[in-house]
Amino acid sequence: MEVIHSPDDARRYVWSLRSQGRTVGLVPTMGALHEGHLSLVKAAGTCDSTVATIFVNPTQFRPDEDLDKYPRSLDEDLEQLKNAGVKAVFVPDQERMYPEGFSSYVEPPEVAKPLEGICRPGHFRGVTTVVLKLLQAIPASHAYFGKKDYQQWRVIEAMVRDLNVGTKIIGCPTLRESDGLALSSRNRYLDPEQRRRALLLSKALSKTEAEFRAGETQIEELQQCMRRTLLGLDNAAAATVGSEHGSTPIQGMDKIDYAAIVAADTLTTLSSLDRPAVAVIAGYIGKTRLIDNRELNIS
Ligand code: AMP
């Protein structure tokens, strides 16, 4: 497996494959890899070659966020990618991505405005900028993004469409632990009690989806159902994530940033459930911010 540090070397590498008519799948990551990332690598396996990137992008973190604390494990990450069959990994350093005098940013599309756009102003500007830079260095035929970061996937889709980038964007399903918790690099910050409470996100989504399948179509009712579960007020759900020693109900999430049902394409508020929708949650367990979502397909 090649480890490439410079954008020019990366572009040469990818063009040599593409000029032979080969497809190249790109998997961008910030490292601290887990099975969720590896599921994207697996999806990219339908391409002739897979290229991954590892770069903790400073421009998508706000000053009060966890950039310095963000987990880094480069050696293990490279080992995992090699074992997963990745052909090349692009690991640029800060100076190569943001050299002195850097001042051009990508204005994010409309779909970046709600939800995370409100809670994390400036975040998607950093994401669109770095992803466009990665796509310039690695002009892949396909790029794979997790629906775990649902809004991010939609933002990248829109940016690539709006700016005529020739890479096809593929959204991949969220990989979960056996109990339902969505895999995330940030889960390692959770202590055992917080880890149990983190299950409330997937419980809330499952409960809401079940109510939807059972015929509930009132968005406000479904959102209330999500919030009740997240706050630990739904006794049945709370009991299933209770203490190890019994079913003592637990405290809910410490802060809910949003728990909403929105249009699956624009992520804007819906007045009725008459088109594909997605239930989205973001909030804190202790100091750790977690997000999760579930698509609600209208049949
Ligand atoms: P990150 O390293 O957190 O920036 O994530 C890199 C890519 O992996 C993004 O496209 C994420 O959406 C995706 N990803 C993260 N967690 C998961 C997961 N549990 N299942 C599927 N994809 C994921």
Residues whose N, C-alpha, C, O or C-beta is under 5 A from the ligand:
A	BS01	AMP	P28 T29 M30 G31 G36 H37 Y144 F145 G146 K147 K148 D149 C172 P173 T174 L175 A182 L183 S184
